[in-house]
Amino acid sequence: MYVILVYDVNEKRVAKACKFCRRYLNWVQNSVFEGELTEARMARMKSGLRVVINEEEDSVLIFKLRDQSLIDKQVMGLERSPTDNVF
C-alpha cells in the first residue's frame, strides 16, 4: 500500500519522530513522509511511533492508498526530497 504520513508533535520529540519515520518512509517535507509499505511494516511503524510520541499531546495522520497511481501530486516551489515513484 502507498502511505502518506503527517505528524504534529511537541518540539521535544520532533527530531526523534523524524528519525524514526525516515526508517520506513521517504522524508518529503517537514513532518511529511510518503512511500510504499507492506501491512507488516505498517504495523511495526505504528507500534514504534506509539513509543516515540505522546498520544496526549501529539498527532500523527496516516493516509493509506491502495496504489500510488491514485495520487495526483503537484509541487509548487522547491521540492525538498523528490521521489521517483510519485507522479
N, C-alpha and C positions, 0 to 999 in steps of 0.2 A: 504494500500500500504506500501511497505517497503522503507525506506528513508535512504540515506547516505548524511550527511551534512558536508561540509568542509568550514571553513572560514579563511580569512586572513584579520584581522582588525588592526587598529592602536593600539599600546600597551596601550594607554589610555583607550581603550574600551574592551580589551581582557577579563578582569575579568567579566565585565557586560555581554558580549556576551556569555561567557561560562556559567555563572549562568542562563541566560535566556534559552539557548539551553537545559540545563540539565532538565528543567521543561517538556520538550517534548520528548527528546531522550536520549539514553544511551551514556554517555561520554566514548569513547573507546581509545582515544589518544588525545594529544594536538591538539585542533582545529578540531577534528573529532568526529562526533556523528552518531549513527545509531539507527534504531528502526522502529516499526510499527506506522503508523498514519492514522487516517481517513481523508477524504477530509476536513472536518470541522476543525479538529485540525491543519492540514497543513495550512489552510487559516489563522487561528489565529496566528500560529507560524510566518508565513511570515509577517503578519501585525505588530506583535510585534518586529520582527527583524528590520523592517524599522525604528522603533523608536530608537533602540539601535545603529545601525550602521550609518555611514556617507557614503551615496552612491557615493559621490565624491572621497572618499579615500579607502573605504573598499570593500571587495569582499566576497560573500557567494555563494557557489556552492551547489545545491541540486540535487541529483541523485535519481530518483524515479523508483522503480521496482514493477511490479505487485505482485510478490511473492518472499519471501526471499529465497526460494529454488533455485532461479536462480543465487544465489551468490556462487561462489567457493572461500571462504575466506581461505587464507593461512597466518599464522603468523610466522614470523621468529624472534627469540629473545623473549623478555619479552612482554607478553600480559597484558597491564595495567588494563583494565577493561573487562574481558571476558564476553561475552553474551551467555547465554544458548541457545538462539533461532537462532543462526547463525552457520552453519556447514562449 
